[in-house]
Amino acid sequence: MVHATRLPTVRAARTSTLAVTALAAAIGVFPLTAQEPAGGLTLITAEGRRPLETVSVQGGEVIALDDLAALFQLDIGEDTGERTLTVDAGAGPIVLTAGQPLASVDGQLVSLDAPARRVGGRWFVPLDFVSRALARIHDQRLELRARSRLLLVGEVRVPRVSAQYRSRARSGRLTLQITPNTAHEVTEDRGRLVIRFDADAIDVVRLAQPRGAAVRAIEVLDELPGFAIEPGPSYASHRILSGESGNSTQLVVDLEAAAPAVAETRPAEPVDPRPDPAAGDAVPVPDFSAPTEIRTIVIDPGHGGADEGAHGPEGTLEKDVTLSVAQRLRTLLERRLGVRVILTRTGDTVVALDRRAAIANNDRADLFISLHANSALRDVVTGAEVYYLSIDEYGQEARELADRDGRYLPVSGGGVREIDMIPWDMAQARHVAPSADLAGFVSEALGRRVPLSPRPIRQAPFRVLVGANMPAILVEMGFISNPEQESQMVRPDFQTRVAEAILEGVIRFREHLASEPYAPVADGGADRDARPAAENPDAQGRD
C-alpha cells in the first residue's frame, strides 16, 4: 500500500517538472542554474580597456541586460514578469520579447542571432544585440568584433593586424598587414624589439608563430598597444621596411643573423735579429697601427643652444630633431654593437664646430657621424642625403696628405711608431676613401627606410668634417623646409628609421673594414662625379 500510494506521486511530480520546463522553454524563462561563465568580451574606449562578462544560457553566449544598462546608461522598464521588456537609450525604445530572436528598435524589427531570455529575474540578450539593436539608437559608435572578442565604444582607433612569420635559415621575417593605415614605430627595449602603434588597441586577427633561431617569442602587448619580439640566439640586427597600399600598410621586420665566425689568420710578425740588452725590462710598445675594429663612435647632433639650425614651416627646429635622433642612435649602437658612443652634446648647448671634431680626436674615435636636417629655398625639395668631405677646396697640399705614407720614429723599448704629420685642419684628408664607403653604406640603408634625394651621396667642404682624424660623414635626414618632411621628422617612427639605417650602415662598414683594409689613394678616394653642395642651387650651405 505504501508503494502503491507513493509511486503515482513521484510520476506526477516528474510530469509536473517536465511541463514547467516545457513552458519555460516556450516563453524563454530558465532556472538560474542554467547560467555558466563564457569567454567574456573586452570593452575598448578612449579611456582604456575593461572586461565585460558574458554567460552561457542553453548553449548560447549572452550578456546580462542590466550590465549593458550600467555601461551605456540605459533605462530598463519595470520587469512585471511578462514576456516583453522595454529598453530606452534616449533616442528611441527597444522592445524585447522573451524567446524571440527579434527586437523592435524605434518601431523597426531587427533580427538577432539568438532570442532574448529571462533567467531568474534577469534578462539576457545575445552578443549581436549591441551592434544590431543598441547601436541604432545610442549616441556613441558601437562596434562588435565577435571574432576578436572586442566591443568598441566611441571613435576609438583599433586597426586589424595580421601577423605572419617566416624562418629563413638562421634569419627570419615578420610581416604585419595593418588595416587601416596606422602610425607605428619600432624600437629596442631591454633586449627586445618593440612595435608600438598609435592606436587605442589592436585587433590581432592572426598571430605569428616564431620558428628557427632568429626569434624566441612574439608577444602581443595590450598596454602599448603593440608587439614585443624576443630575439633568438642567431639574431644580430634588424631592418625595417614598410609601404602603403590603399587603406593598408605592410610592415616588414627582417631579423638578420650574425655572420658565422671565421678564424682570423695573421702573418707572422717580423723578428728583429738585433740583440736587445734591455728586453727584460722593456715596456711593451703600444699598437699604433690603423684599427681594424670599431670600438668608439662619436655622434654629433648638429647645432644647439642659440644656434637653432634650420627652421621648419611649423616652427620645428633642426637642433631638436638632431639631438633626438642622436639619442636613439646611441642606444641602438650601444645595445646592438656594444661599442662606446659619445655625443658631442647631450643637451641644448652650443658646441663650436672645431670642438666637435676635437672631441672625436681626443677620445680616439673610430667613426664620426654628424646629424643635420637640410633646408632649401623651395619647399618642394625633399629627401635624405649623406655627405663626406671634398678636399678639392684645400688644394694640392691636401691631395698630397691623402696619398702620403706615415713617418716612422723609433720608440723606447724597441719598435717604431707611426707619426701622422698632418695639420689639424686637414686631418680628414687621409680618410676620404673610407668616409666615402661609409657614406655609401649609410645611404643605401636610408633608401630602404626614408625618402632619398635624387643625389643621395654628395661631397662638400663641411668645416665640421675637416678636422676629424677618422672616417667621417654628415647625414642630412631630409629637408625640414618641406612641410611634409617636417611633420615626418618630429615623429618617433621616422627618427627610429633614420637611426636604424645609420646602424645598418655602420655594421656593413665594419664588415667591409675587417675584410678590406684601406690603403692611401692618390685622389683621396673622392667621387669625381659628385658635386659639392655649393653647386646645388636648392641646398643651403652647411658650416
C-alpha positions, 0 to 999 in steps of 0.5 A: 500500500505504501508503494502503491500510494507513493509511486503515482506521486513521484510520476506526477511530480516528474510530469509536473517538472517536465511541463514547467520546463516545457513552458519555460522553454516556450516563453524563454524563462530558465532556472538560474542554474542554467547560467555558466561563465563564457569567454567574456568580451573586452570593452575598448574606449578612449579611456582604456580597456575593461572586461565585460562578462558574458554567460552561457544560457542553453548553449548560447553566449549572452550578456546580462541586460542590466550590465549593458544598462550600467555601461551605456546608461540605459533605462530598463522598464519595470520587469512585471514578469511578462514576456516583453521588456522595454529598453530606452537609450534616449533616442528611441525604445527597444522592445524585447520579447522573451524567446524571440530572436527579434527586437523592435528598435524605434518601431523597426524589427531587427533580427538577432542571432539568438532570442532574448531570455529571462533567467531568474529575474534577469534578462539576457540578450545575445552578443549581436544585440549591441551592434544590431539593436543598441547601436541604432539608437545610442549616441556613441559608435558601437562596434562588435568584433565577435571574432576578436572578442572586442566591443568598441565604444566611441571613435576609438582607433583599433586597426586589424593586424595580421601577423605572419612569420617566416624562418629563413635559415638562421634569419627570419621575417615578420610581416604585419598587414595593418588595416587601416593605415596606422602610425607605428614605430619600432624600437629596442627595449631591454633586449627586445624589439618593440612595435608600438602603434598609435592606436587605442588597441589592436585587433590581432586577427592572426598571430605569428608563430616564431620558428628557427633561431632568429626569434624566441617569442612574439608577444602581443602587448595590450598596454602599448598597444603593440608587439614585443619580439624576443630575439633568438640566439642567431639574431644580430640586427634588424631592418625595417621596411614598410609601404602603403597600399590603399587603406593598408600598410605592410610592415616588414621586420627582417631579423638578420643573423650574425655572420658565422665566425671565421678564424682570423689568420695573421702573418707572422710578425717580423723578428728583429735579429738585433740583440736587445740588452734591455728586453727584460725590462722593456715596456711593451710598445703600444699598437699604433697601427690603423684599427681594424675594429670599431670600438668608439663612435662619436655622434654629433647632433648638429647645432644647439643652444642659440644656434637653432639650425634650420627652421621648419614651416611649423616652427620645428627646429633642426637642433631638436630633431638632431639631438633626438635622433642622436639619442636613439642612435646611441642606444641602438649602437650601444645595445646592438654593437656594444661599442662606446658612443659619445655625443658631442652634446647631450643637451641644448648647448652650443658646441663650436664646430672645431670642438666637435671634431676635437672631441672625436680626436681626443677620445680616439674615435673610430667613426664620426657621424654628424646629424643635420636636417637640410633646408632649401629655398623651395619647399618642394625639395625633399629627401635624405642625403649623406655627405663626406668631405671634398678636399678639392677646396684645400688644394694640392697640399691636401691631395698630397696628405691623402696619398702620403705614407706615415713617418716612422720614429723609433720608440723606447723599448724597441719598435717604431711608431707611426707619426701622422704629420698632418695639420689639424685642419686637414686631418680628414684628408687621409680618410676620404676613401673610407668616409666615402664607403661609409657614406655609401653604406649609410645611404643605401640603408636610408633608401630602404627606410626614408625618402632619398634625394635624387643625389643621395651621396654628395661631397662638400667642404663641411668645416665640421668634417675637416678636422676629424682624424677618422672616417667621417660623414654628415647625414642630412635626414631630409629637408625640414623646409618641406612641410611634409618632411617636417611633420615626418621628422618630429615623429618617433617612427621616422627618427627610429628609421633614420637611426636604424639605417645609420646602424645598418650602415655602420655594421656593413662598414665594419664588415667591409673594414675587417675584410678590406683594409684601406690603403692611401689613394692618390685622389683621396678616394673622392667621387669625381662625379659628385658635386659639392653642395655649393653647386646645388642651387636648392641646398643651403650651405652647411658650416 
